[in-house]
Amino acid sequence: MSTSSEVAWLNYVNIQLNRYFPLPVMIFGTIGLILNIIIFTRRSLFNNSCVQYLLANTLSNVIVLYWVVVTRIFSDGYANDLSIRSNTFCKIRYFLTYYSRTLSTWFIVLACMDRWLSSNQARNRFNTVSFARKIILITFIICFLSYLHICFLFIIQTSAGSTSLTCYATPGVYQVFSDLQYLIFYALGPPILMLIFGLLTLKNLRRNRRFVLPISNVQNQLKINSIKRRDNQLLAMLLLQVMIIIIFTLPFAIQKLLNTLMPTANQTSLEKAQSNLLTGTLRLISYGSHAFGFFFYTLAARIFRTELLQIINRIYRIFTRKNLFAPTRSAVVGITFMKNDGNMTQTMDYQTRTTKMKLGQNIEI
């Protein structure tokens, strides 16, 4: 294969990838985001501070899916880039792109911090819905201000070593700064903080298991155990999300920075085509961390699967007036209190019954 043929083939593959690969991302991402919103706003989960951050993350991903991905399909898949026709659209496009993707990752950081505070016995002060909403609002404002420079310093310009137009940061020191900010505040800094708080949370959980508190009230103890199970499963969801963010987004951010630091003027047409294909592929892969969160959550947490099954069962019951899933009996705990010589002796009689939850009804998890 000649060089010109190979360049044409690489460019063709790049166009086809950007034209068709985002479509399943849009379809499955839309389904996942809608189900995320429905599940996170259910009564059993909504009054949890960590879920507030996960819900904010989901709303940010809606912007990523319907702005970032859609504009990329038109610009790279169909050669209809509106950002090279208008400086205003150029600035708006990249501002919303950087803003929404950064918000998405930082809300996961805040969720990890929330789990750490909860494991550190700081629940009463910091692990409240009102506190979480204040932090979410502050995060919106800080991210908005940190990327406000895009509205002034992103312009339509000629690509290095070619005559084609592109919308990007002004060349020079600012372009390096912009790519470094994107790398540190989106793809590198947040995953590091997620891992730190995730490990600290696991350490606190192991430490807390060493302490066995006397049971003064069995109902309260069962409620505490239920909350702990929910918190542990939320933590599992977050740790899986951290791994996905690192795997999906870090390679693209690094490649983006390398493209800025490495001169492209002396590259051959074949090298440019290879670089464009690699960058385009890594960019498409990075969308996965924003679109497929629902499927990762379903895989990681039983509480998430339980809520999903309840929703499916409720929809099925609306149309058929029958339960799709047969209910099962809950566990019954018998408590007997005996008084002996003025001393209260507490005994617990656990009956051996199936401990499955009843679908189609409100349950505490």
C-alpha positions in Angstrom: 0.0 0.0 0.0 1.4 3.4 -1.0 1.7 6.3 1.5 -1.1 8.3 -0.1 -3.4 5.2 0.0 -2.5 4.5 3.6 -3.2 8.2 4.6 -6.5 8.1 2.8 -7.5 4.8 4.5 -6.5 6.2 8.0 -8.5 9.3 7.4 -11.5 7.2 6.2 -11.3 5.0 9.4 -11.2 8.1 11.6 -14.3 9.6 9.9 -16.3 6.4 10.2 -15.3 5.9 13.8 -16.5 9.4 14.7 -19.7 8.9 12.6 -20.9 5.6 13.9 -19.1 4.7 17.2 -20.8 7.5 19.2 -24.3 6.2 18.2 -24.4 3.2 20.6 -22.8 5.5 23.2 -25.7 7.9 22.8 -28.3 5.1 22.9 -27.0 3.2 25.9 -25.9 6.4 27.6 -29.4 7.9 27.3 -31.0 4.7 28.8 -28.4 4.7 31.6 -28.7 8.3 32.5 -32.5 8.2 32.6 -32.5 5.2 34.9 -29.8 6.8 37.1 -32.0 9.8 37.6 -35.0 7.7 38.4 -33.1 5.5 40.9 -31.2 8.3 42.6 -34.4 10.3 43.1 -36.2 7.3 44.8 -37.1 7.9 48.4 -34.9 5.2 49.8 -31.8 6.8 48.2 -32.5 10.4 47.6 -32.1 11.4 51.3 -28.5 10.3 51.2 -25.7 12.9 50.8 -23.5 10.6 48.7 -26.4 10.1 46.3 -26.7 13.9 45.9 -23.2 13.9 44.4 -23.9 11.0 42.2 -27.1 12.7 40.9 -25.2 15.9 40.2 -22.6 13.7 38.3 -25.4 12.2 36.3 -26.8 15.6 35.3 -23.3 16.7 34.3 -23.0 13.7 32.1 -26.3 14.6 30.3 -24.5 17.8 29.1 -21.5 15.7 28.0 -23.6 13.2 26.1 -25.9 15.7 24.3 -23.4 18.5 23.8 -19.9 17.1 23.7 -20.6 13.9 21.8 -23.2 15.4 19.4 -21.0 18.3 18.4 -18.1 15.9 17.9 -20.2 13.7 15.6 -21.0 16.6 13.4 -17.5 18.1 13.3 -15.4 14.9 12.9 -18.0 12.5 11.5 -19.7 14.7 8.9 -17.2 17.6 8.5 -19.8 20.1 9.7 -17.9 22.0 12.4 -19.8 25.1 13.4 -17.0 26.1 15.7 -14.8 27.1 12.8 -17.5 29.3 11.4 -18.1 31.4 14.4 -15.8 32.5 17.2 -18.7 32.7 19.6 -19.7 29.1 18.9 -16.0 28.1 19.2 -15.8 29.6 22.7 -19.1 28.2 23.8 -18.4 24.7 22.5 -15.1 24.3 24.3 -16.2 26.0 27.5 -19.2 23.6 27.9 -17.0 20.7 26.9 -14.3 21.3 29.6 -16.9 22.6 32.1 -19.2 19.6 32.0 -16.5 16.9 31.9 -14.6 18.5 34.8 -17.8 18.8 36.9 -18.6 15.2 36.3 -15.3 13.9 37.7 -15.2 16.3 40.6 -18.7 15.2 41.8 -17.3 11.7 42.0 -14.4 13.1 44.1 -16.9 14.7 46.4 -18.8 11.5 46.7 -15.6 9.7 47.7 -14.9 12.4 50.3 -18.5 12.0 51.6 -17.9 8.2 52.1 -14.6 9.0 53.9 -16.4 11.5 56.2 -19.1 9.0 56.9 -16.6 6.2 57.8 -14.8 8.8 60.0 -17.9 9.2 62.2 -18.5 12.7 60.8 -22.0 11.9 59.5 -23.9 14.4 61.7 -22.0 17.4 60.5 -21.0 16.8 56.9 -23.1 13.8 55.7 -26.3 15.7 55.2 -28.3 16.5 52.1 -28.3 20.2 52.8 -24.5 20.3 53.2 -24.1 18.3 50.0 -26.3 20.7 48.0 -24.2 23.6 49.2 -21.0 21.9 48.2 -22.5 21.1 44.8 -23.4 24.7 44.2 -19.9 25.9 45.2 -18.4 23.3 42.8 -20.5 24.6 40.0 -19.3 28.2 40.6 -15.6 27.3 41.1 -15.5 25.2 37.9 -17.3 28.0 36.0 -14.7 30.5 37.1 -11.8 28.3 36.5 -12.7 27.8 32.8 -14.0 31.3 32.1 -10.7 32.1 30.3 -11.9 29.9 27.4 -14.5 32.5 26.5 -11.7 35.0 25.8 -8.7 33.0 24.6 -10.1 30.2 22.4 -10.3 31.3 18.7 -10.5 30.1 15.2 -7.0 29.6 13.8 -5.0 27.7 11.2 -3.8 24.3 12.2 0.0 24.0 12.5 1.6 22.8 9.3 -1.6 23.0 7.3 -4.1 25.5 5.9 -7.2 23.9 7.6 -9.0 25.9 10.2 -9.5 24.7 13.8 -11.0 26.1 17.0 -8.6 25.9 19.9 -6.6 27.8 22.5 -4.3 30.5 21.2 -0.9 29.1 20.4 2.0 29.4 22.8 2.2 29.4 26.6 -1.6 29.7 27.0 -2.2 26.5 24.9 0.2 24.6 27.1 -1.5 26.0 30.2 -5.0 25.0 28.9 -3.9 21.4 28.1 -2.2 21.1 31.5 -5.2 22.4 33.3 -7.4 19.9 31.5 -5.0 17.1 32.3 -4.6 18.0 36.0 -8.1 19.1 36.8 -10.0 16.5 34.8 -8.0 13.4 34.1 -5.2 13.3 36.6 -6.0 15.2 39.8 -9.5 13.8 40.4 -8.6 10.1 40.1 -5.7 10.6 42.5 -8.0 12.2 45.1 -10.6 9.5 44.5 -8.0 6.8 45.2 -6.7 8.6 48.3 -10.2 9.0 49.8 -11.2 5.5 48.8 -8.2 3.9 50.5 -8.8 6.1 53.6 -12.4 5.0 53.7 -11.5 1.3 53.5 -9.0 1.8 56.3 -11.6 3.4 58.5 -14.1 0.6 57.8 -11.6 -2.0 58.8 -10.8 -0.1 62.0 -14.5 0.3 62.8 -15.1 -3.4 62.5 -12.7 -4.1 65.4 -15.1 -2.3 67.8 -18.1 -4.3 68.9 -20.7 -2.2 70.6 -23.2 -3.7 73.1 -26.6 -4.2 71.7 -29.1 -2.0 73.7 -31.8 -2.1 71.1 -32.0 -4.7 68.5 -34.2 -2.7 66.1 -31.6 0.2 66.2 -28.8 -2.3 65.6 -30.5 -3.7 62.6 -31.1 -0.2 61.2 -27.4 0.6 61.8 -26.3 -2.6 60.0 -28.6 -1.7 57.1 -27.1 1.7 56.8 -23.6 0.2 56.9 -24.5 -2.2 54.1 -25.8 0.6 52.0 -22.7 2.7 52.6 -20.4 -0.2 51.8 -22.2 -0.8 48.5 -22.1 2.9 47.6 -18.4 2.8 48.3 -18.1 -0.2 45.9 -19.9 1.8 43.2 -17.5 4.7 43.7 -14.4 2.6 43.6 -15.5 1.0 40.3 -16.3 4.4 38.9 -12.8 5.6 39.9 -11.2 2.7 38.0 -13.3 3.5 34.9 -12.5 7.2 34.9 -8.7 6.4 35.1 -8.9 3.8 32.3 -11.1 5.8 30.0 -10.0 9.4 30.4 -6.3 9.5 31.3 -4.9 8.2 28.0 -6.9 10.9 26.0 -5.8 13.7 28.3 -2.1 12.6 28.0 -2.3 12.3 24.2 -3.9 15.7 24.0 -1.0 17.3 26.0 1.6 15.4 23.9 0.0 16.8 20.7 0.5 20.3 22.1 4.1 19.8 23.3 5.4 17.9 20.3 5.8 20.0 17.1 3.6 18.8 14.3 4.9 21.1 11.6 7.6 18.6 10.5 5.4 15.6 10.6 4.6 13.7 7.4 1.1 13.3 6.2 1.2 9.7 7.3 2.3 10.6 10.8 -0.4 13.3 11.0 -3.1 10.8 9.9 -1.9 8.2 12.5 -1.8 10.9 15.3 -5.4 12.1 14.3 -6.7 8.5 14.4 -5.1 7.8 17.8 -6.4 11.0 19.3 -9.9 10.4 17.8 -10.0 6.9 19.1 -8.9 7.8 22.6 -11.4 10.7 22.7 -14.3 8.3 21.7 -13.2 5.9 24.5 -13.2 8.7 27.0 -17.0 9.1 26.5 -17.5 5.8 28.1 -16.9 7.0 31.6 -19.7 9.6 31.2 -22.2 7.3 29.4 -22.0 3.9 31.0 -22.1 4.8 34.7 -25.5 3.1 35.2 -24.1 -0.3 34.0 -21.1 0.0 36.4 -23.4 0.9 39.3 -25.6 -2.1 38.5 -22.6 -4.4 38.4 -21.1 -3.1 41.7 -24.0 -2.5 44.1 -26.9 -4.8 45.2 -28.9 -1.8 46.4 -28.8 -0.3 42.9 -30.0 -3.6 41.3 -32.7 -3.9 43.9 -34.1 -0.4 43.1 -33.9 -1.2 39.4 -35.9 -4.4 39.8 -38.5 -2.5 41.9 -38.9 0.0 39.1 -39.3 -2.7 36.5 -41.8 -4.5 38.7 -43.8 -1.3 39.2 -44.0 -0.6 35.5 -45.0 -4.2 34.8 -47.7 -4.0 37.5 -49.1 -0.8 35.9 -49.8 -2.6 32.6 -50.7 -6.0 33.9 -51.7 -5.5 37.5 -49.5 -8.4 38.4 -46.0 -8.6 40.0 -43.3 -9.6 37.7 -41.2 -11.0 40.6 -42.8 -13.2 43.3 -42.5 -11.7 46.8 -40.8 -13.7 49.5 -41.1 -13.6 53.2 -38.8 -11.3 55.2 -36.8 -12.4 58.1 -38.4 -12.2 61.5 -36.4 -11.3 64.6 -37.8 -12.3 67.9 -36.7 -10.5 71.0 -37.2 -11.7 74.5 -36.4 -9.6 77.6 -36.1 -11.3 80.9 -35.8 -9.6 84.2 -33.6 -11.4 86.9 -32.8 -9.9 90.3 -33.1 -6.3 89.1 -30.7 -6.9 86.1 -32.0 -6.8 82.6 -30.8 -9.8 80.5 -31.3 -9.4 76.8 -31.5 -12.4 74.6 -32.1 -12.6 70.9 -33.9 -15.4 69.1 -33.2 -15.2 65.4 -35.7 -17.3 63.4 -34.4 -19.1 60.4 -36.3 -17.6 57.5 -35.4 -16.4 54.1 -33.9 -12.9 54.2 -34.8 -11.7 50.7 -36.5 -8.3 50.2 -40.0 -8.0 48.9 -40.0 -6.4 45.5 -42.7 -3.9 44.6 -42.9 -2.3 48.0 -40.9 0.4 49.7 -38.0 -1.1 51.6 -35.2 0.3 53.7 -31.7 -0.6 52.5 
